[in-house]
């Protein structure tokens, strides 16, 4: 437990650098202006109180009362909007100062010359800030939140939450104190303090509008798309083997014999719902629910979709609900627009929840794409399966959960075939999970470097050729770059995206024979080789422009 507390404290400190924090940074900085020296302390107090209480109790209340999961977010946006208006409109500021002065005078005396109400105005600001901070948590706090929803909060969860909150409070306080020192050091800032306060008020109003409209999420998505590696290592501090082991002990097997009255992990999605309003397992009681974990660039997930589609069309009128939990493997899969377009292209019409923070994933202790969890009408987990296949057994379990008799399972005509000859394992092209790399040169991460392809490649090995920038999650090809792979299988798939947003043409050869070229025009998985009669080959891809390569899969 002490290990989790220590790592939660460190995780809290680095969270301030997360991409999802940037949209609310003006709220933090506003703690630097006005209100005297006590205002930052009020902000920190409000943040600690609201974040801790929200994490440990309010999620359960929202679930129990059937409230919209975004309600607390809207409350926070409302508080920030009011406070921004107070800074912008003099009349509102005068009334607010009179109210806080009256509040303070009832509890203590106000020394002459001391700004009245600074602490209390900061407290209001901190309360709102704590409510919008939760989507930025990492695996440790996601685990605590999932336990809170199972109503199994213990002393350890309280200490972990407090450690994380205090860790986060330290950089927040330093930012506010640093801003205050900067403003006080230069006379120009002092002379124009009223204008600076109004400026921060405008920024806070803009932040509140962004929170109401969801534009803050769009901004975070744009940031991740523009700078894919930004923030990718922030949760690495929590992904230590020792931490994972402690989390597994703490979580236990809460879902092994779960009842949806006690566990409602769908409330942990913290992302957009597509094709549906937000759903909960508790609200779906009486239905048969298939929770399917997937991500749209995973070819293994894509191969399961025709079966899910067939079952949804055949059984939804009888009471089947499919909920797709989209837990992204790569940064570009975090984009709501990308997921919506992929759902349209792949004909996914059932409800989808974006699980960008892996809250649902962690609640299920899931480890695989794809995987599914089937609940009967009473909310009891009756079947699980990881990976592809097992389709007849899953359909039989669905029929039994619906109260029917298994006759003949559904024949799927548009299923993507899986070759029995596929032997090459999934291969990542970034240095974080890359393996079987055959280029003789030393890899220098995140720096452009020229590589040459060896004269011979061993089976299941691959190599760069020409200018490449090797990243942790993906590698960036420059014009004239090549990627060679000796593989076993009938089909080769590769996740690619156009690095500059412009279509990129890729020349494809297999064993020296030219195949139809690829045009990389979006962030998705591409079929590079599709030849049922083939068992192995030497693939070469030649890029005419900049493109990112993520991972090979085979069929």
Residue pairs with C-beta under 8 A, 6 or more apart in sequence:
1 156
1 159
1 160
1 246
1 250
3 242
3 243
3 246
4 140
4 156
4 160
4 243
4 246
4 247
4 250
5 159
5 160
5 163
6 163
7 140
7 237
7 238
7 240
7 243
8 140
8 141
8 160
8 161
8 163
8 164
8 167
9 163
9 164
9 166
9 167
10 167
10 237
11 137
11 138
11 140
11 141
11 164
11 167
11 235
11 237
11 238
12 163
12 164
12 165
12 166
12 167
12 168
12 169
12 170
13 167
13 168
13 170
13 171
14 234
14 237
15 21
15 133
15 136
15 137
15 138
15 164
15 167
15 168
15 234
16 168
16 171
16 172
16 175
17 231
17 234
18 136
18 231
18 234
19 220
19 223
19 224
19 230
19 231
20 135
20 136
20 216
20 217
20 220
21 133
21 136
22 219
22 220
22 223
23 207
23 210
23 211
23 215
23 216
23 219
23 220
24 129
24 132
24 133
24 207
24 211
24 216
26 200
26 203
26 204
26 206
26 207
27 80
27 125
27 128
27 129
27 204
27 207
28 43
28 129
28 172
28 175
28 176
29 175
29 176
29 179
29 200
29 203
30 83
30 87
30 125
30 200
30 201
30 203
30 204
31 39
31 40
31 43
31 122
31 125
31 172
31 175
31 176
31 179
32 40
32 175
32 176
32 177
32 178
32 179
32 180
32 182
32 183
33 87
33 179
33 180
33 183
33 193
33 196
33 197
33 200
34 87
34 115
34 118
34 121
34 193
34 197
35 42
35 115
35 117
35 118
35 119
35 121
35 122
36 114
36 115
36 118
37 118
37 180
38 115
38 118
38 119
38 122
39 118
39 119
39 121
39 122
39 176
40 122
40 173
40 176
40 177
40 180
41 119
41 122
42 118
42 119
42 120
42 121
42 122
42 123
42 124
42 125
42 126
43 122
43 123
43 125
43 126
43 129
43 172
43 176
44 122
44 126
44 169
44 172
44 173
45 119
45 122
45 123
45 126
46 122
46 123
46 124
46 125
46 126
46 127
46 128
46 129
46 130
47 126
47 127
47 129
47 130
47 133
47 165
47 168
47 169
47 172
48 126
48 130
48 162
48 165
48 166
48 169
49 126
49 127
49 130
50 126
50 127
50 128
50 129
50 130
50 131
51 130
51 131
51 133
51 134
51 161
51 165
51 168
52 130
52 158
52 161
52 162
52 165
54 72
54 130
54 131
54 134
55 134
55 141
55 144
55 145
55 148
55 161
56 144
56 148
56 153
56 157
56 158
56 161
57 148
57 153
58 72
59 145
59 148
59 149
59 267
60 148
60 149
60 151
61 67
62 68
62 69
62 71
62 72
62 267
63 149
63 264
63 267
63 280
63 282
66 280
66 283
68 278
69 267
69 278
70 278
72 131
73 131
73 132
73 211
74 211
74 212
75 128
75 131
76 127
76 128
76 129
76 130
76 131
76 132
76 211
77 128
77 132
77 208
77 211
77 212
78 128
78 208
79 124
79 125
79 127
79 128
79 131
80 125
80 128
80 129
80 204
80 207
80 208
80 211
81 204
81 205
81 208
81 209
81 212
82 124
83 121
83 124
83 125
83 128
83 201
83 204
84 200
84 201
84 202
84 203
84 204
84 205
84 207
84 208
85 92
85 201
85 205
86 92
86 93
86 96
86 121
86 201
87 93
87 197
87 198
87 200
87 201
87 204
88 198
88 201
88 202
88 205
96 117
96 121
97 116
97 117
99 117
100 116
100 117
100 120
100 121
101 110
101 116
101 117
103 117
103 120
104 110
104 116
104 117
104 119
104 120
105 116
110 116
132 211
133 168
134 141
134 145
134 270
135 270
135 356
135 357
136 357
137 145
137 164
137 357
138 234
138 235
138 238
139 235
139 238
139 239
139 243
139 247
139 358
139 362
140 160
140 164
140 238
140 243
140 247
141 160
141 161
141 164
142 268
142 357
142 358
142 359
142 362
142 363
143 247
143 250
143 251
143 362
144 157
144 160
144 161
145 268
145 359
146 251
146 254
146 265
146 268
146 359
146 362
146 363
147 153
147 157
147 250
147 251
147 254
148 157
149 263
149 264
149 265
149 267
149 268
149 363
150 254
150 262
150 263
151 262
152 254
156 250
182 189
183 189
183 190
183 193
183 196
184 190
189 196
207 216
209 215
210 216
210 219
214 272
217 271
217 272
217 336
218 336
221 334
221 335
221 336
221 337
223 230
224 230
224 231
224 331
224 332
224 334
224 335
225 331
225 332
225 335
228 331
228 332
228 471
228 473
228 474
228 548
229 331
229 446
229 471
229 472
229 473
232 331
232 472
232 473
233 472
248 365
251 362
251 365
254 263
254 363
255 263
255 265
255 363
255 364
255 365
255 373
255 381
256 381
257 380
257 381
258 379
258 380
258 381
259 378
259 379
259 380
260 281
260 282
260 284
260 285
260 375
260 379
261 282
261 285
261 379
263 281
263 363
264 280
264 281
264 282
265 281
265 359
265 360
265 363
265 364
266 278
266 279
266 280
266 281
266 291
266 323
266 325
266 353
266 360
267 280
268 355
268 357
268 359
268 360
268 362
268 363
269 278
269 325
269 353
269 354
269 355
269 359
269 360
270 355
270 356
270 357
270 359
271 326
271 336
271 353
271 354
271 355
271 356
271 357
272 336
272 339
272 353
272 354
273 279
273 351
273 352
273 353
273 354
274 336
274 339
274 340
274 343
274 351
274 352
274 353
274 354
275 343
275 348
275 349
275 350
275 351
275 352
276 350
276 351
276 352
278 353
279 321
279 323
279 351
279 353
281 289
281 375
281 379
282 379
284 321
284 375
285 377
285 378
285 379
286 319
286 377
287 319
287 320
287 321
287 377
288 315
288 319
288 320
288 321
288 374
288 375
288 376
288 377
288 398
288 401
288 402
289 320
289 321
289 322
289 323
289 374
289 375
290 308
290 311
290 320
290 321
290 322
290 323
290 372
290 373
290 374
290 375
290 398
291 323
291 325
291 364
291 372
291 373
291 374
291 375
292 304
292 308
292 322
292 323
292 324
292 325
292 370
292 371
292 372
293 325
293 327
293 360
293 361
293 364
293 366
293 368
293 369
293 370
293 371
293 372
294 301
294 304
294 305
294 324
294 325
294 326
294 327
294 369
294 370
295 301
295 326
295 327
295 328
295 329
295 330
295 333
295 369
296 302
296 326
296 333
296 338
296 339
296 342
296 343
296 346
296 524
296 525
297 329
297 330
297 333
297 495
297 523
297 524
297 525
297 550
298 329
298 369
298 370
298 525
298 553
299 416
299 493
299 525
299 553
299 555
300 369
300 370
300 387
300 388
300 553
301 369
301 370
302 346
302 416
302 525
303 388
303 415
303 416
303 418
303 555
304 370
304 388
305 346
305 347
305 348
306 412
306 414
306 415
306 416
307 391
307 394
307 395
307 410
307 412
307 415
308 322
308 348
308 350
309 347
309 348
309 349
310 410
310 412
311 320
311 322
311 395
311 398
311 410
312 320
312 322
312 349
312 350
314 410
315 398
315 399
315 402
316 322
316 350
318 402
318 404
319 377
319 402
320 398
320 402
321 350
321 351
322 350
322 351
323 350
323 351
323 352
323 353
324 348
324 350
324 351
324 352
324 353
325 352
325 353
325 355
325 360
325 361
326 333
326 339
326 352
326 353
326 354
326 355
327 355
327 356
327 358
327 360
327 361
327 366
327 369
328 334
328 354
328 355
328 356
329 369
329 551
330 473
330 474
330 495
330 523
330 550
331 473
332 338
332 497
332 523
333 339
333 523
334 354
334 356
335 523
336 354
338 522
338 523
339 352
339 354
341 522
342 348
342 524
343 349
343 352
353 360
355 361
364 373
367 386
368 386
368 387
370 386
370 387
370 388
371 384
371 385
371 386
371 387
372 384
372 385
372 394
373 381
373 383
373 384
374 381
374 382
374 383
374 384
374 394
374 397
374 398
374 401
375 381
375 382
375 401
376 382
376 401
377 401
377 403
382 397
382 400
382 401
383 393
383 394
383 397
385 393
385 394
388 418
391 409
391 412
392 409
395 406
395 409
395 410
396 406
396 409
399 405
399 406
400 406
416 555
417 532
417 555
418 555
419 489
419 490
419 491
419 532
419 555
421 488
421 489
421 490
421 535
422 488
422 489
422 490
422 491
422 554
422 555
423 460
423 488
423 489
423 554
424 459
424 460
424 487
424 488
424 489
424 552
424 554
425 460
425 554
426 551
426 552
426 553
426 554
427 434
427 435
427 436
427 460
427 462
427 485
427 551
427 552
427 553
428 434
428 435
428 550
428 551
428 552
429 462
429 474
429 475
429 483
429 549
429 550
429 551
429 552
430 470
430 471
430 472
430 473
430 474
430 475
430 550
431 443
431 445
431 470
431 471
431 472
431 475
432 472
432 473
436 460
436 461
436 462
437 443
437 461
437 462
437 463
438 454
438 457
438 458
438 461
438 462
438 463
439 451
439 452
439 453
439 454
439 463
439 464
440 452
440 454
441 449
441 450
441 451
441 452
443 449
443 470
444 470
445 470
445 471
445 472
446 469
446 470
446 471
446 472
447 469
447 470
448 467
448 468
448 469
448 478
449 467
449 468
449 469
449 470
450 466
450 467
450 468
451 463
451 464
451 465
451 466
451 468
452 465
453 463
453 464
453 465
453 482
453 484
454 463
457 463
457 484
457 485
457 486
457 538
458 486
459 486
459 487
459 488
459 536
460 486
460 487
460 488
461 485
461 486
462 483
462 484
462 485
462 486
462 552
463 483
463 484
464 470
464 475
464 481
464 482
464 483
465 481
465 482
465 483
465 484
466 477
466 478
466 480
466 481
466 482
467 477
467 478
467 479
467 480
467 481
468 475
468 476
468 477
468 478
468 481
469 475
469 476
469 478
471 548
473 550
474 548
474 549
474 550
475 548
475 549
476 499
476 546
476 547
476 548
477 483
477 499
477 543
477 546
477 547
477 548
477 549
478 543
478 546
479 543
479 544
479 545
479 546
480 542
480 543
480 544
481 542
481 543
482 540
482 541
482 542
482 543
483 540
483 541
483 543
483 549
484 538
484 539
484 540
484 541
485 492
485 538
485 539
485 540
485 552
486 536
486 537
486 538
486 539
487 529
487 536
487 537
487 539
487 552
487 554
488 535
488 536
488 554
489 534
489 535
489 536
489 554
489 555
490 529
490 530
490 531
490 532
490 533
490 534
490 535
490 555
491 527
491 529
491 530
491 531
491 554
491 555
492 527
492 528
492 529
492 539
492 552
492 553
492 554
492 555
493 525
493 526
493 527
493 528
493 552
493 553
493 554
493 555
494 525
494 526
494 528
494 541
494 549
494 550
494 551
494 552
494 553
495 524
495 525
495 526
495 549
495 550
495 551
496 506
496 518
496 520
496 523
496 524
496 526
496 547
496 548
496 549
496 550
497 520
497 522
497 523
497 524
497 547
497 548
497 550
498 504
498 520
498 521
498 522
498 545
498 546
498 547
499 545
499 546
499 547
499 548
500 545
500 546
502 545
503 519
503 520
503 521
504 519
504 520
504 521
504 543
504 544
504 545
504 546
504 547
505 517
505 518
505 519
505 520
505 544
505 545
506 517
506 518
506 519
506 520
506 541
506 542
506 543
506 544
506 547
507 514
507 517
507 541
507 542
507 544
508 514
508 515
508 516
508 517
508 518
508 528
508 529
508 539
508 540
508 541
509 515
509 539
509 540
509 542
510 529
510 531
510 534
510 537
510 538
510 539
510 540
511 537
511 538
512 538
515 529
518 526
518 528
518 541
520 526
520 547
525 553
528 539
528 541
529 537
529 539
